[in-house]
Amino acid sequence: MLRDDINNAVKEAMKARDERKLSTLRMVNSTIKNADIAARGEGKPPLSDADLLGVFQKMIKQRQESVELYDKGGRAELASQEREEIAIISAYLPKQMPEDEVKAAITAIIAETNAAGIKDMGKVITALKAKYAGQMDFGKASGMVKAALAG
């Protein structure tokens, strides 16, 4: 489903002569193909939409790191280019959960998995990723899980 959406958007960007969107979507397609090839090498099927959301989040995180570096280096034009790519890729992610919903989800998963302490953090994060892929920033959620399990 996501692959079809992206391929249709590539065609629309070509018709509209939107070079930034076109190049970004082509890069996304390339990243998807590379991830499929890597999965096939491990004997796995092509990536599902849920797996693709993780790939997209990774791409966004890489661009956010680049933005920070470009801003520090005084390269505003490159930083704005990365921000445009983030916006284009983000359009294919589900809406992010508000912080209070993330906390509620963490509490529910901790109860479901019977997590007792920090040693169970991996189990909780794995369950969150399975249930809420693409809907929350797992970097922030990880800190919240750690705080919940420690307290």
PLY file of the C-alpha trace (Angstrom):
ply
format ascii 1.0
element vertex 151
property float x
property float y
property float z
element edge 150
property int vertex1
property int vertex2
end_header
0.00 0.00 0.00
2.71 2.50 0.98
4.79 1.46 -2.03
1.86 2.24 -4.34
1.31 5.61 -2.68
4.97 6.52 -3.14
5.06 5.37 -6.77
1.92 7.41 -7.50
3.48 10.43 -5.79
6.61 10.01 -7.95
4.43 10.18 -11.07
2.62 13.26 -9.74
5.92 14.97 -8.88
7.17 14.27 -12.42
4.04 15.82 -13.93
4.28 18.84 -11.60
8.04 19.14 -12.24
8.64 19.25 -8.48
12.34 18.37 -8.44
12.77 18.31 -4.63
9.83 15.97 -4.09
10.78 13.81 -7.06
14.38 13.32 -5.93
13.31 12.63 -2.34
10.70 10.07 -3.37
13.18 8.37 -5.71
15.61 8.16 -2.80
12.83 6.66 -0.64
12.12 4.06 -3.35
15.81 3.24 -3.55
16.02 2.81 0.23
12.98 0.52 0.17
14.53 -1.62 -2.59
17.81 -1.85 -0.67
15.95 -2.90 2.49
14.01 -5.53 0.50
17.26 -6.90 -0.93
18.80 -7.05 2.56
15.71 -8.85 3.88
15.79 -11.31 0.99
19.46 -12.01 1.77
18.37 -13.01 5.28
15.63 -15.26 3.88
12.82 -12.89 4.85
9.92 -11.71 2.65
9.76 -8.13 1.28
9.13 -5.52 3.94
5.57 -4.96 5.11
4.07 -1.50 5.54
4.84 -1.64 9.27
8.50 -2.42 8.50
8.57 0.42 5.98
7.43 2.85 8.68
10.56 1.94 10.64
12.68 2.56 7.53
11.03 5.96 7.06
11.63 6.90 10.70
15.28 5.97 10.33
15.55 8.16 7.22
13.95 11.06 9.07
16.28 10.62 12.04
19.31 10.70 9.71
18.06 13.93 8.17
17.40 15.50 11.58
20.99 14.74 12.57
22.17 16.31 9.31
20.07 19.43 9.97
21.77 19.86 13.36
25.21 19.52 11.79
24.40 21.91 8.94
22.97 24.46 11.37
26.12 24.26 13.52
28.27 24.60 10.40
26.37 27.61 9.12
25.02 25.80 6.03
21.45 27.10 6.09
20.70 26.11 2.47
21.63 22.46 3.13
19.70 22.45 6.41
16.56 23.74 4.68
16.97 21.07 1.96
17.07 18.36 4.64
14.01 19.88 6.36
12.10 19.72 3.06
13.04 16.03 2.73
11.87 15.39 6.30
8.50 16.97 5.50
8.10 14.87 2.35
8.99 11.59 4.09
6.91 12.44 7.17
3.81 12.68 4.99
3.90 8.87 4.69
4.04 8.25 8.44
0.90 7.93 10.56
0.06 10.85 12.82
2.29 10.87 15.90
0.64 10.14 19.25
0.45 12.97 21.79
2.72 12.57 24.83
-0.13 11.71 27.23
-1.28 8.89 24.91
2.31 7.61 24.69
2.46 7.50 28.50
-0.85 5.62 28.63
0.36 3.15 25.98
3.59 2.56 27.93
1.63 1.94 31.13
-0.65 -0.53 29.33
2.27 -2.42 27.73
4.11 -2.61 31.06
0.99 -4.19 32.58
0.53 -6.55 29.60
4.13 -7.79 29.69
4.31 -7.92 33.50
7.51 -5.88 33.33
9.00 -5.45 36.79
12.19 -3.48 36.31
14.81 -2.07 33.98
15.79 -5.61 32.93
12.39 -5.89 31.19
12.85 -2.68 29.21
13.70 -4.51 25.96
10.53 -6.57 26.21
8.42 -3.43 26.70
10.07 -1.53 23.81
9.63 -4.55 21.49
5.93 -4.73 22.35
5.54 -0.97 21.81
7.24 -1.17 18.40
5.00 -4.06 17.37
1.81 -2.28 18.40
2.61 1.38 17.68
5.07 1.34 14.76
5.38 4.79 13.24
3.07 6.41 15.77
5.65 7.47 18.35
9.27 8.51 18.63
10.85 5.45 20.21
13.89 7.47 21.28
11.70 9.56 23.56
9.49 6.58 24.45
12.57 4.65 25.56
13.37 7.30 28.17
9.76 7.28 29.34
9.77 3.47 29.64
13.01 3.61 31.62
11.55 6.20 33.98
8.35 4.19 34.41
10.23 0.96 35.13
12.68 2.65 37.50
9.98 4.46 39.45
0 1
1 2
2 3
3 4
4 5
5 6
6 7
7 8
8 9
9 10
10 11
11 12
12 13
13 14
14 15
15 16
16 17
17 18
18 19
19 20
20 21
21 22
22 23
23 24
24 25
25 26
26 27
27 28
28 29
29 30
30 31
31 32
32 33
33 34
34 35
35 36
36 37
37 38
38 39
39 40
40 41
41 42
42 43
43 44
44 45
45 46
46 47
47 48
48 49
49 50
50 51
51 52
52 53
53 54
54 55
55 56
56 57
57 58
58 59
59 60
60 61
61 62
62 63
63 64
64 65
65 66
66 67
67 68
68 69
69 70
70 71
71 72
72 73
73 74
74 75
75 76
76 77
77 78
78 79
79 80
80 81
81 82
82 83
83 84
84 85
85 86
86 87
87 88
88 89
89 90
90 91
91 92
92 93
93 94
94 95
95 96
96 97
97 98
98 99
99 100
100 101
101 102
102 103
103 104
104 105
105 106
106 107
107 108
108 109
109 110
110 111
111 112
112 113
113 114
114 115
115 116
116 117
117 118
118 119
119 120
120 121
121 122
122 123
123 124
124 125
125 126
126 127
127 128
128 129
129 130
130 131
131 132
132 133
133 134
134 135
135 136
136 137
137 138
138 139
139 140
140 141
141 142
142 143
143 144
144 145
145 146
146 147
147 148
148 149
149 150
